[in-house]
Amino acid sequence: MNQLPPDTRPFRVLAIDVLDRDIRILRIAPADGGRFGFAAGQYVRLHLAEGLQRDYSIASAPGDDGLADALEFHIRISGGAGSRFIAEQLAVGDTIGVEGPLGTAFWRSRHTGLALLVAGGSGLAPMLAIAEAATDGRHDEDIALYAGVREPADLYCADRLAAIAAANPRFRQVLLLSTGDPPDARWRAGLPGDAIRADFTDLAGAKAFLAGPAAMIAHTVPILLALGIAAEDIHSDGYDN
């Protein structure tokens, strides 16, 4: 789809679910009962309170028509003002402003070649949306997700990853621990960029999408370029999700 111009409108809070010790699943819907257009991988700016705005990636994919009845966000409670407000003050039924869609690191249905998804921490949110959009759009080439976390408990979306894998035999996931020893055969040690460099010798023609800590993105992008991915085929919006 073409990138839509951003607008700002009120959304109503449908749910704030506690997923684990520091993740909240926030679901919101347009207050007017309409639908919201965006592309998988984009983010929005949440106007939470007067003077309090934060950018969050959309963790859900739109329908085939590029529209959605509701949006989902994965909020890591990090101690910042935005996440604290969501965890401690925001309530079901409240209205907040949503500005968007924003960002250029989104999935295009015309994409061909290997889709390489690289996520660190809660950067998994937009990568889940892209993996689902590519699967639903019948992308007929491989999709490889490299997901890096500090410890296994940080992989808060294992069930959703398993569902994507069950729906798409061309999807594979590489789970990485940045510190410590892998607890079982599903896991590898190290950073996403290093794992990609170990797994591939030529990535010409691939499309890469990255989300997560700025340091991880800065480490990974030169590796992707060295492996042959064209600069214009590396997509990241460059903020910590």
Secondary structure as the mmCIF struct_conf table of DSSP 4:
data_model
#
loop_
_struct_conf.conf_type_id
_struct_conf.id
_struct_conf.beg_label_comp_id
_struct_conf.beg_label_asym_id
_struct_conf.beg_label_seq_id
_struct_conf.end_label_comp_id
_struct_conf.end_label_asym_id
_struct_conf.end_label_seq_id
HELX_LH_PP_P HELX_LH_PP_P1 ASN A 2 PRO A 6
STRN STRN1 ASP A 7 ASP A 20
TURN_TY1_P TURN_TY1_P1 ARG A 21 ASP A 22
STRN STRN2 ILE A 23 PRO A 30
TURN_TY1_P TURN_TY1_P2 ALA A 31 ASP A 32
BEND BEND1 GLY A 33 GLY A 33
STRN STRN3 PHE A 36 GLY A 37
TURN_TY1_P TURN_TY1_P3 ALA A 40 GLY A 41
STRN STRN4 TYR A 43 ALA A 49
TURN_TY1_P TURN_TY1_P4 GLU A 50 GLY A 51
STRN STRN5 LEU A 52 SER A 57
BEND BEND2 SER A 60 SER A 60
TURN_TY1_P TURN_TY1_P5 ASP A 64 ASP A 65
BEND BEND3 GLY A 66 GLY A 66
STRN STRN6 LEU A 67 ALA A 68
BEND BEND4 ASP A 69 ASP A 69
STRN STRN7 LEU A 71 ARG A 76
BEND BEND5 GLY A 79 GLY A 80
HELX_RH_AL_P HELX_RH_AL_P1 ALA A 81 GLU A 88
TURN_TY1_P TURN_TY1_P6 GLN A 89 GLN A 89
TURN_TY1_P TURN_TY1_P7 VAL A 92 GLY A 93
STRN STRN8 THR A 95 LEU A 102
BEND BEND6 THR A 104 THR A 104
TURN_TY1_P TURN_TY1_P8 SER A 109 ARG A 110
BEND BEND7 GLY A 113 GLY A 113
STRN STRN9 ALA A 115 GLY A 120
HELX_RH_3T_P HELX_RH_3T_P1 GLY A 121 GLY A 123
HELX_RH_AL_P HELX_RH_AL_P2 LEU A 124 ASP A 136
TURN_TY1_P TURN_TY1_P9 GLY A 137 ARG A 138
BEND BEND8 GLU A 141 GLU A 141
STRN STRN10 ILE A 143 VAL A 149
BEND BEND9 ARG A 150 GLU A 151
HELX_RH_3T_P HELX_RH_3T_P2 PRO A 152 ASP A 154
TURN_TY1_P TURN_TY1_P10 TYR A 156 CYS A 157
HELX_RH_AL_P HELX_RH_AL_P3 ALA A 158 ALA A 167
TURN_TY1_P TURN_TY1_P11 PRO A 169 ARG A 170
STRN STRN11 PHE A 171 LEU A 177
BEND BEND10 SER A 178 GLY A 180
BEND BEND11 PRO A 183 ASP A 184
TURN_TY1_P TURN_TY1_P12 ALA A 185 ARG A 186
STRN STRN12 TRP A 187 ALA A 189
BEND BEND12 GLY A 190 GLY A 190
HELX_RH_AL_P HELX_RH_AL_P4 PRO A 192 ASP A 199
BEND BEND13 THR A 201 THR A 201
TURN_TY1_P TURN_TY1_P13 ALA A 204 GLY A 205
STRN STRN13 LYS A 207 ALA A 211
BEND BEND14 GLY A 212 GLY A 212
HELX_RH_AL_P HELX_RH_AL_P5 ALA A 214 ALA A 226
TURN_TY1_P TURN_TY1_P14 LEU A 227 GLY A 228
HELX_RH_3T_P HELX_RH_3T_P3 ALA A 231 ASP A 233
STRN STRN14 ILE A 234 HIS A 235
BEND BEND15 TYR A 239 TYR A 239
#
